[in-house]
Amino acid sequence: MIRSLCIGLALTGSATASLAGDSIPVVSGDGNLIELASYPGGVLKTQSLQPLSATDGEIVGLGDIDGDGRAELVLQNFETGQVSARKVGAGTLGASTKVSDPVGTVWRLSAIGDVDGDGTDDLIWQHDNGQVHYWKMLGGKHVAGADIGTPVDDGWTLIGAGHFDGGAEDDIVWQHSAGQVHVWVMSQGTRLRGMDIISGQEASGVYFDTVCDLDGDGRDEVVSLGGTPEAELAFWKQGLTRLGAMPSSWLSAAHCG
């Protein structure tokens, strides 16, 4: 299945008008980023982008990590550990900017979201030992960091971050190998409590990849990118909404925004 992450924010230029709801950065058959895909009202809409360079690394997702209300494409080179960002415009990508010094391979950038409620998206990491950690971002740079909770066992997969309890912060969303979907409710970068949002029985046979407002109704959903028995694009909102087969040209997707 395609693995991905999603975040809600505005794109620059005409992309804002053409793509209602959150957008999924899509890597196509030629190995380059070619489009942002969204599904307002369940209808596929796309915005083409220029190809990435060979040195950009892999796409992690979209987020507003400099706090200006516009999207950056966040990338990580998994060989060097370098994290970088490129501003997303109407069919264009800005120059690559360094987010921090390289990070060891025992850490994986797992989600993008505003877990401390300051209006700027943070970078959410998970260590090989299960520990979750976030980078506080300011002006597109890593300025501080803190662990969140205690290490999580490998039966759980961190699938994204989004609003689920009405607070200012994005909450961290997990899925268990048995299907259960669970949310860590966040406040100022700290885990307040946990709550289940989908039972293992309800999610039986469905694997979720990301969190975003895919249909543009202002509410975040957990999204499956081919993780249903029928390999469909689908999201959960008081039940599973199926949007049809995944486009055959999509090789992979990343955290949406």
Disulfide bonds with the S-S distance in Angstrom:
Cys6-Cys256 1.82
